[in-house]
Amino acid sequence: MGMANKFSIAYGIAGSLKNQGAALIFTAQSERFKEKISDTIAEFSKHDVFVCDVTNEGEIERVFKEINDRVGNIDFLVHSIAFSDKNELRGQYSQTTRENFLNTLNISCYSLTEICRFLPIIMKDGGSVLTLTYYGSEKVVPNYNVMAVAKSALETSVKYLANDLGEYGIRVNAISAGPIKTLAASGIHEFSKILELERDRAPLKRNVTQKDIGDACSFLISDMASGITGQILHVDCGSSIVGMTI
Ligand SMILES: NC(=O)c1ccc[n+]([C@@H]2O[C@H](COP(=O)([O-])OP(=O)(O)OC[C@H]3O[C@@H](n4cnc5c(N)ncnc54)[C@H](O)[C@@H]3O)[C@@H](O)[C@H]2O)c1
């Protein structure tokens, strides 16, 4: 869930999963997104793209039932969805409006909670869920603002959801990805500076790639990570371990 174009983190994840031999099904936010992404998705999947706007009441349950009827059981789910008004991904966090606060948390955090509620109907043999977060949830990153608060809530949700779904044999984890220039990221004011600062601070002295994140995702989703749940794995070239550089 959440491939908008070839720059999306979900595109890198899909590429890695395909290399591992996974059969994939995709959802898109709207008919318009579906139309734009269909050719790209055809590289990965023979199935139709299912439309799912996570803000529409009942849509997640409806889509999962449709997938269950048309395709059957699934083994994993990648939640690569976030949104906030770009006018509030700049300046002071205290200026966040109630409307954008609720919308950001709804799309970027609550959606995972609702998805997990309906997973047992479509992941009957157990499985694995993965979502994407960012370091701005842990330390202040300029302009990340309300999205940072959403990511904090998302990370805590991962732990509670992992606890809830453990009894169904479903694992829930997150990757805290280093910055990558994508459609969503371009809404963050001065994002190119964040990219530069993270690259300079990182022990590996580079930014992460879609492949770095995709391959870590394949690991966490696969049975190689069968004992790992409720965890946040940093895939950021080590940037988050550095407190200060001189
Ligand atoms: N790009 C980065 O630097 C970075 C770093 C860490 C984490 N992340 C996270 O990775 C995830 C994927 O983002 P991305 O950077 O690949 O950007 P992206 O713009 O390619 O993907 C965001 C996706 O969210 C979807 N979306 C937004 N509102 C939706 C709705 N109402 N219903 C359904 N889908 C909706 C969009 O259609 C899009 O496909 C996000 O959770 C983002 O916060 C990104």
The ligand as an SDF file (V2000), in Angstrom:
LIG
                    3D

 44 48  0  0  0  0  0  0  0  0999 V2000
   11.0020    9.7550    1.8250 N   0  0  0  0  0  0  0  0  0  0  0  0
   11.5670    9.7780    3.0130 C   0  0  0  0  0  0  0  0  0  0  0  0
   12.5660   10.4650    3.2490 O   0  0  0  0  0  0  0  0  0  0  0  0
   11.0010    8.9420    4.1220 C   0  0  0  0  0  0  0  0  0  0  0  0
   11.8080    8.6460    5.2420 C   0  0  0  0  0  0  0  0  0  0  0  0
   11.2670    7.8630    6.2550 C   0  0  0  0  0  0  0  0  0  0  0  0
    9.9710    7.3880    6.1660 C   0  0  0  0  0  0  0  0  0  0  0  0
    9.2230    7.6960    5.0590 N   0  0  0  0  0  0  0  0  0  0  0  0
    7.8610    7.1600    4.9910 C   0  0  0  0  0  0  0  0  0  0  0  0
    7.7590    6.2650    3.9060 O   0  0  0  0  0  0  0  0  0  0  0  0
    6.3800    6.1360    3.5540 C   0  0  0  0  0  0  0  0  0  0  0  0
    6.2400    6.2510    2.0350 C   0  0  0  0  0  0  0  0  0  0  0  0
    6.5010    7.5880    1.6210 O   0  0  0  0  0  0  0  0  0  0  0  0
    7.4160    7.9480    0.3720 P   0  0  0  0  0  0  0  0  0  0  0  0
    8.4940    8.8300    0.8720 O   0  0  0  0  0  0  0  0  0  0  0  0
    7.7330    6.7480   -0.4180 O   0  0  0  0  0  0  0  0  0  0  0  0
    6.4570    8.9420   -0.4540 O   0  0  0  0  0  0  0  0  0  0  0  0
    5.3500    8.6570   -1.5820 P   0  0  0  0  0  0  0  0  0  0  0  0
    4.7060    9.9870   -1.8040 O   0  0  0  0  0  0  0  0  0  0  0  0
    5.9480    7.9910   -2.7370 O   0  0  0  0  0  0  0  0  0  0  0  0
    4.3270    7.6600   -0.8660 O   0  0  0  0  0  0  0  0  0  0  0  0
    3.3200    8.0980    0.0080 C   0  0  0  0  0  0  0  0  0  0  0  0
    2.0800    7.3010   -0.3400 C   0  0  0  0  0  0  0  0  0  0  0  0
    1.0220    7.6010    0.5850 O   0  0  0  0  0  0  0  0  0  0  0  0
   -0.1720    7.4570   -0.1380 C   0  0  0  0  0  0  0  0  0  0  0  0
   -1.3070    8.0890    0.5390 N   0  0  0  0  0  0  0  0  0  0  0  0
   -1.4060    9.3650    0.9960 C   0  0  0  0  0  0  0  0  0  0  0  0
   -2.6560    9.5890    1.4620 N   0  0  0  0  0  0  0  0  0  0  0  0
   -3.3510    8.4210    1.3160 C   0  0  0  0  0  0  0  0  0  0  0  0
   -4.6870    8.0170    1.5710 C   0  0  0  0  0  0  0  0  0  0  0  0
   -5.5850    8.8620    2.0940 N   0  0  0  0  0  0  0  0  0  0  0  0
   -5.0620    6.7380    1.2950 N   0  0  0  0  0  0  0  0  0  0  0  0
   -4.1740    5.8720    0.7500 C   0  0  0  0  0  0  0  0  0  0  0  0
   -2.8970    6.1990    0.4640 N   0  0  0  0  0  0  0  0  0  0  0  0
   -2.4840    7.4550    0.7370 C   0  0  0  0  0  0  0  0  0  0  0  0
    0.1410    8.1460   -1.4710 C   0  0  0  0  0  0  0  0  0  0  0  0
   -0.7910    7.7610   -2.4730 O   0  0  0  0  0  0  0  0  0  0  0  0
    1.5450    7.6330   -1.7430 C   0  0  0  0  0  0  0  0  0  0  0  0
    1.5050    6.4650   -2.5220 O   0  0  0  0  0  0  0  0  0  0  0  0
    5.6430    7.2230    4.3360 C   0  0  0  0  0  0  0  0  0  0  0  0
    5.0960    6.6490    5.5120 O   0  0  0  0  0  0  0  0  0  0  0  0
    6.7710    8.1770    4.6930 C   0  0  0  0  0  0  0  0  0  0  0  0
    6.4850    8.9730    5.8330 O   0  0  0  0  0  0  0  0  0  0  0  0
    9.7080    8.4500    4.0380 C   0  0  0  0  0  0  0  0  0  0  0  0
  1  2  1  0
  2  3  2  0
  2  4  1  0
  4  5  1  0
  4 44  2  0
  5  6  2  0
  6  7  1  0
  7  8  2  0
  8  9  1  0
  8 44  1  0
  9 10  1  0
  9 42  1  0
 10 11  1  0
 11 12  1  0
 11 40  1  0
 12 13  1  0
 13 14  1  0
 14 15  2  0
 14 16  1  0
 14 17  1  0
 17 18  1  0
 18 19  2  0
 18 20  1  0
 18 21  1  0
 21 22  1  0
 22 23  1  0
 23 24  1  0
 23 38  1  0
 24 25  1  0
 25 26  1  0
 25 36  1  0
 26 27  1  0
 26 35  1  0
 27 28  2  0
 28 29  1  0
 29 30  1  0
 29 35  2  0
 30 31  1  0
 30 32  2  0
 32 33  1  0
 33 34  2  0
 34 35  1  0
 36 37  1  0
 36 38  1  0
 38 39  1  0
 40 41  1  0
 40 42  1  0
 42 43  1  0
M  CHG  2   8   1  16  -1
M  END
$$$$
